[in-house]
Amino acid sequence: MTRLTRTRLRLFAILTFLSMLVGILDSYLGDAIGEASRLDAMLHGGTAYLFGGALIWGLEILVAQSPYGAAIRRLYFLTAIALKAVTVVLVVIWVRALTVYMFHGDLNIDFVFNAQFYRTLAFVLVVIITLQVVTQVVRIIGGRTLMNFILGKYRRPVREDKIFMFLDMVGSTTLAERLGDEGVQAMITKFFFDLADPIVEHGGEIHRYIGDEVIVTWPLKKGAANMRCIRCCLAIADKVHAMAPNYQREFDAVPAFRIGLHGGPVVISQCGDHKQEISYYGDTINTASRVEQECKALDCNLLITGELLDRITLEPAYRALAKGVVQLRGRESETALYTVERDA
């Protein structure tokens, strides 16, 4: 089971449990219409919200956010909202009918569709639509970035140690001649969409997309904790390999890419007014970009600086291979470069 799957299962369990508590509280505060006692109303309300929460959060977290839900995540925002609103209505109707039958043995339509039903439906719709808006904002801005904006962490410049990955899609100019600008942009869009899961799975944060390049960051820690940036690079290669038939069928080409990795201190600050973003400044990010550019000269798809490699405890299945020492533009000292391979 992957780290991302465990996170989703944990979130699903927490939200389902909270849904049950909300149902108990709602029944306690509401009118116990048709119930023998307040305690019965709380039991029945908690059960209904438990069933409904399990279905709704299961669809939202375990299906829509999984690889199987890629088609849902590609929908236009308003289309996705409408689809999920209809789903919520159907779930609430089904759960209401089920629990009424379980506890009362009566499926009289007036008993199912009473004031309690409409209140529950309105409440759940408001919660789901609100969460959808928040989720979309998080997907646009990034979860950590949004939290940093809320907390004001980078209102003033802060120095932190970060790992940077520059990933550049190879040959987009040549592809544009064959596919056209719209065609190659469609390929880049799909490529970046497919990279998201491996990046998130390995704890990376997508900082920015620039043309056919993506910048990903990790906190620079100690030893084995930094291995995740290398595992991410190889997981991306595995994902593209697995998706190769789809790319070949849709674009008659499989995307190739080059990756440069470097880590060290950067200054981070919140910039802008009408359009704000988190900005990084320092030699570290410039070096990572230039390492990626060296991939072509050294005929290598993945390069990592010796400085970063020294701060990573390689797992037994991985080995580093020296690719030479180069003088990167803007650096006084030479930089040792390596690639990392994984045993078959």
C-alpha positions as semicolon CSV with decimal commas, in nm:
position;residue;x (nm);y (nm);z (nm)
1;M;0,000;0,000;0,000
2;T;0,145;0,336;-0,101
3;R;0,190;0,635;0,126
4;L;-0,072;0,831;-0,067
5;T;-0,325;0,547;-0,038
6;R;-0,268;0,525;0,337
7;T;-0,322;0,900;0,366
8;R;-0,646;0,880;0,170
9;L;-0,774;0,588;0,378
10;R;-0,693;0,773;0,699
11;L;-0,870;1,087;0,575
12;F;-1,170;0,877;0,463
13;A;-1,197;0,714;0,807
14;I;-1,169;1,049;0,990
15;L;-1,430;1,224;0,775
16;T;-1,670;0,930;0,794
17;F;-1,640;0,926;1,174
18;L;-1,694;1,303;1,189
19;S;-2,000;1,263;0,967
20;M;-2,147;1,019;1,219
21;L;-2,083;1,268;1,502
22;V;-2,251;1,545;1,301
23;G;-2,553;1,317;1,250
24;I;-2,576;1,249;1,623
25;L;-2,548;1,621;1,704
26;D;-2,799;1,718;1,436
27;S;-3,052;1,469;1,571
28;Y;-2,992;1,586;1,927
29;L;-3,053;1,951;1,837
30;G;-3,331;1,891;1,584
31;D;-3,690;1,778;1,613
32;A;-3,726;1,406;1,689
33;I;-4,019;1,372;1,452
34;G;-4,151;1,015;1,433
35;E;-3,893;0,885;1,684
36;A;-3,975;0,711;2,011
37;S;-3,717;0,914;2,205
38;R;-3,432;1,161;2,164
39;L;-3,186;0,874;2,210
40;D;-3,349;0,681;1,924
41;A;-3,330;0,993;1,707
42;M;-2,956;1,028;1,782
43;L;-2,892;0,660;1,705
44;H;-3,083;0,675;1,378
45;G;-2,928;1,008;1,277
46;G;-2,577;0,887;1,352
47;T;-2,634;0,569;1,151
48;A;-2,775;0,761;0,854
49;Y;-2,482;1,004;0,849
50;L;-2,239;0,714;0,890
51;F;-2,378;0,537;0,582
52;G;-2,406;0,858;0,384
53;G;-2,062;0,979;0,489
54;A;-1,901;0,648;0,395
55;L;-2,057;0,664;0,047
56;I;-1,993;1,033;-0,021
57;W;-1,637;1,042;0,118
58;G;-1,562;0,707;-0,043
59;L;-1,656;0,847;-0,384
60;E;-1,478;1,177;-0,323
61;I;-1,154;1,054;-0,162
62;L;-1,108;0,688;-0,256
63;V;-1,247;0,710;-0,610
64;A;-1,230;1,067;-0,745
65;Q;-0,882;1,132;-0,601
66;S;-0,742;0,794;-0,705
67;P;-0,595;0,696;-1,045
68;Y;-0,942;0,561;-1,132
69;G;-1,089;0,908;-1,086
70;A;-0,867;1,083;-1,341
71;A;-1,162;1,135;-1,577
72;I;-1,358;1,305;-1,297
73;R;-1,066;1,535;-1,210
74;R;-1,039;1,636;-1,576
75;L;-1,399;1,762;-1,583
76;Y;-1,475;2,134;-1,600
77;F;-1,520;2,275;-1,251
78;L;-1,893;2,350;-1,282
79;T;-1,955;2,013;-1,449
80;A;-1,782;1,837;-1,161
81;I;-1,984;2,036;-0,907
82;A;-2,311;1,950;-1,084
83;L;-2,222;1,581;-1,112
84;K;-2,129;1,559;-0,744
85;A;-2,441;1,751;-0,640
86;V;-2,660;1,500;-0,824
87;T;-2,464;1,215;-0,665
88;V;-2,515;1,365;-0,319
89;V;-2,891;1,397;-0,376
90;L;-2,913;1,032;-0,482
91;V;-2,703;0,918;-0,185
92;V;-2,911;1,115;0,065
93;I;-3,236;0,976;-0,082
94;W;-3,104;0,619;-0,075
95;V;-2,966;0,648;0,280
96;R;-3,286;0,809;0,405
97;A;-3,501;0,536;0,254
98;L;-3,267;0,263;0,386
99;T;-3,256;0,391;0,744
100;V;-3,631;0,458;0,756
101;Y;-3,692;0,101;0,643
102;M;-3,430;-0,037;0,887
103;F;-3,562;0,140;1,193
104;H;-3,932;0,185;1,113
105;G;-4,015;-0,068;0,844
106;D;-4,213;0,204;0,669
107;L;-4,128;0,349;0,328
108;N;-4,423;0,588;0,315
109;I;-4,309;0,872;0,090
110;D;-4,429;1,138;0,335
111;F;-4,221;0,977;0,608
112;V;-3,908;0,962;0,390
113;F;-3,934;1,309;0,236
114;N;-4,010;1,513;0,547
115;A;-3,857;1,833;0,687
116;Q;-3,563;1,640;0,835
117;F;-3,476;1,499;0,492
118;Y;-3,473;1,840;0,322
119;R;-3,270;1,995;0,603
120;T;-3,013;1,715;0,581
121;L;-2,999;1,742;0,202
122;A;-2,942;2,119;0,214
123;F;-2,672;2,084;0,480
124;V;-2,484;1,811;0,292
125;L;-2,503;2,000;-0,039
126;V;-2,360;2,315;0,121
127;V;-2,075;2,116;0,279
128;I;-1,991;1,929;-0,043
129;I;-2,000;2,239;-0,266
130;T;-1,789;2,435;-0,015
131;L;-1,535;2,154;-0,001
132;Q;-1,528;2,136;-0,381
133;V;-1,446;2,506;-0,403
134;V;-1,173;2,468;-0,140
135;T;-1,037;2,158;-0,316
136;Q;-1,020;2,343;-0,647
137;V;-0,836;2,635;-0,483
138;V;-0,591;2,389;-0,327
139;R;-0,534;2,222;-0,665
140;I;-0,463;2,561;-0,826
141;I;-0,245;2,707;-0,550
142;G;-0,114;2,396;-0,373
143;G;-0,203;2,280;-0,023
144;R;0,119;2,389;0,148
145;T;0,127;2,719;-0,039
146;L;-0,233;2,797;0,060
147;M;-0,158;2,717;0,424
148;N;0,152;2,936;0,413
149;F;-0,057;3,223;0,274
150;I;-0,317;3,177;0,548
151;L;-0,055;3,163;0,825
152;G;0,151;3,446;0,673
153;K;0,465;3,235;0,705
154;Y;0,650;3,413;0,425
155;R;0,520;3,768;0,466
156;R;0,883;3,849;0,541
157;P;1,175;3,669;0,369
158;V;1,270;3,342;0,538
159;R;1,579;3,129;0,476
160;E;1,517;2,752;0,446
161;D;1,694;2,449;0,306
162;K;1,514;2,301;0,005
163;I;1,560;2,036;-0,263
164;F;1,468;2,150;-0,613
165;M;1,379;1,930;-0,907
166;F;1,369;2,084;-1,253
167;L;1,193;1,853;-1,498
168;D;1,191;1,954;-1,864
169;M;1,001;1,776;-2,139
170;V;1,237;1,702;-2,430
171;G;1,164;1,782;-2,793
172;S;0,850;1,993;-2,753
173;T;0,963;2,227;-3,033
174;T;1,003;1,935;-3,274
175;L;0,669;1,792;-3,165
176;A;0,502;2,129;-3,226
177;E;0,604;2,110;-3,591
178;R;0,417;1,780;-3,625
179;L;0,130;1,818;-3,377
180;G;0,082;2,194;-3,396
181;D;0,084;2,430;-3,097
182;E;-0,252;2,307;-2,967
183;G;-0,152;1,943;-3,007
184;V;0,178;1,972;-2,825
185;Q;0,013;2,176;-2,548
186;A;-0,245;1,900;-2,508
187;M;0,041;1,653;-2,471
188;I;0,221;1,872;-2,216
189;T;-0,104;1,913;-2,020
190;K;-0,157;1,536;-2,010
191;F;0,208;1,481;-1,919
192;F;0,191;1,719;-1,623
193;F;-0,142;1,567;-1,513
194;D;0,013;1,219;-1,511
195;L;0,317;1,338;-1,312
196;A;0,105;1,470;-1,026
197;D;0,046;1,139;-0,847
198;P;0,414;1,030;-0,831
199;I;0,511;1,377;-0,709
200;V;0,245;1,390;-0,437
201;E;0,309;1,024;-0,344
202;H;0,674;1,109;-0,269
203;G;0,602;1,425;-0,072
204;G;0,692;1,676;-0,343
205;E;0,526;2,014;-0,384
206;I;0,475;2,150;-0,734
207;H;0,605;2,506;-0,724
208;R;0,546;2,620;-1,080
209;Y;0,486;2,517;-1,441
210;I;0,688;2,710;-1,699
211;G;0,610;2,610;-2,057
212;D;0,716;2,246;-2,081
213;E;0,902;2,254;-1,749
214;V;0,786;2,184;-1,394
215;I;0,962;2,282;-1,072
216;V;0,912;2,062;-0,765
217;T;1,043;2,118;-0,413
218;W;1,102;1,919;-0,095
219;P;1,229;2,026;0,247
220;L;1,599;1,936;0,268
221;K;1,631;1,709;0,569
222;K;1,887;1,447;0,670
223;G;1,992;1,112;0,528
224;A;1,720;0,870;0,425
225;A;1,443;1,133;0,436
226;N;1,591;1,295;0,124
227;M;1,565;0,969;-0,075
228;R;1,210;1,054;-0,171
229;C;1,324;1,303;-0,436
230;I;1,519;1,025;-0,611
231;R;1,237;0,774;-0,572
232;C;1,005;1,036;-0,721
233;C;1,223;1,075;-1,032
234;L;1,224;0,701;-1,096
235;A;0,851;0,673;-1,019
236;I;0,786;0,937;-1,285
237;A;0,986;0,730;-1,534
238;D;0,781;0,422;-1,437
239;K;0,455;0,615;-1,479
240;V;0,547;0,744;-1,824
241;H;0,658;0,394;-1,928
242;A;0,325;0,250;-1,811
243;M;0,133;0,524;-1,994
244;A;0,340;0,493;-2,314
245;P;0,070;0,306;-2,514
246;N;-0,181;0,583;-2,431
247;Y;0,057;0,856;-2,545
248;Q;0,146;0,663;-2,858
249;R;-0,218;0,615;-2,945
250;E;-0,317;0,976;-2,878
251;F;-0,009;1,167;-2,995
252;D;0,196;0,911;-3,186
253;A;0,482;0,993;-2,949
254;V;0,589;0,921;-2,591
255;P;0,720;1,218;-2,389
256;A;1,087;1,214;-2,294
257;F;1,222;1,431;-2,015
258;R;1,535;1,541;-1,830
259;I;1,566;1,605;-1,457
260;G;1,813;1,812;-1,256
261;L;1,832;1,786;-0,875
262;H;2,009;2,012;-0,630
263;G;1,953;2,122;-0,273
264;G;2,062;2,393;-0,035
265;P;1,959;2,722;0,125
266;V;1,712;2,959;-0,044
267;V;1,530;3,273;0,062
268;I;1,153;3,237;0,044
269;S;0,906;3,523;0,042
270;Q;0,546;3,605;-0,045
271;C;0,540;3,838;-0,347
272;G;0,283;4,033;-0,543
273;D;-0,046;4,208;-0,475
274;H;-0,336;4,125;-0,709
275;K;-0,169;3,792;-0,795
276;Q;0,039;3,663;-0,508
277;E;0,277;3,370;-0,505
278;I;0,559;3,218;-0,304
279;S;0,894;3,312;-0,458
280;Y;1,235;3,143;-0,412
281;Y;1,565;3,323;-0,448
282;G;1,923;3,204;-0,430
283;D;2,206;3,011;-0,592
284;T;2,041;2,677;-0,510
285;I;1,749;2,720;-0,749
286;N;1,974;2,858;-1,024
287;T;2,210;2,563;-0,986
288;A;1,924;2,311;-1,008
289;S;1,810;2,470;-1,334
290;R;2,160;2,457;-1,482
291;V;2,209;2,096;-1,373
292;E;1,900;2,004;-1,573
293;Q;2,049;2,184;-1,873
294;E;2,364;1,970;-1,843
295;C;2,159;1,654;-1,901
296;K;2,173;1,705;-2,277
297;A;2,550;1,757;-2,286
298;L;2,612;1,449;-2,071
299;D;2,346;1,241;-2,249
300;C;2,170;1,159;-1,922
301;N;1,804;1,184;-1,818
302;L;1,875;1,240;-1,448
303;L;2,154;1,441;-1,287
304;I;2,209;1,522;-0,922
305;T;2,483;1,734;-0,770
306;G;2,743;1,577;-0,545
307;E;2,648;1,833;-0,277
308;L;2,294;1,700;-0,260
309;L;2,399;1,336;-0,300
310;D;2,624;1,373;0,006
311;R;2,313;1,457;0,208
312;I;2,117;1,151;0,090
313;T;2,148;0,803;0,237
314;L;2,096;0,585;-0,069
315;E;1,887;0,275;-0,020
316;P;2,055;-0,058;-0,111
317;A;1,860;-0,092;-0,437
318;Y;2,001;0,239;-0,570
319;R;2,350;0,329;-0,686
320;A;2,511;0,657;-0,788
321;L;2,725;0,679;-1,101
322;A;2,968;0,968;-1,152
323;K;2,906;1,167;-1,471
324;G;3,189;1,415;-1,441
325;V;3,278;1,754;-1,299
326;V;3,152;2,068;-1,475
327;Q;3,179;2,442;-1,440
328;L;2,822;2,565;-1,415
329;R;2,752;2,919;-1,523
330;G;2,735;3,156;-1,226
331;R;2,927;2,928;-0,986
332;E;3,287;2,989;-0,882
333;S;3,369;2,627;-0,801
334;E;3,320;2,321;-1,018
335;T;3,023;2,093;-0,956
336;A;3,038;1,714;-0,946
337;L;2,739;1,551;-1,117
338;Y;2,598;1,202;-1,074
339;T;2,310;0,998;-1,199
340;V;2,124;0,743;-0,990
341;E;2,011;0,403;-1,111
342;R;1,789;0,142;-0,950
343;D;1,864;-0,231;-0,955
344;A;1,623;-0,424;-1,174
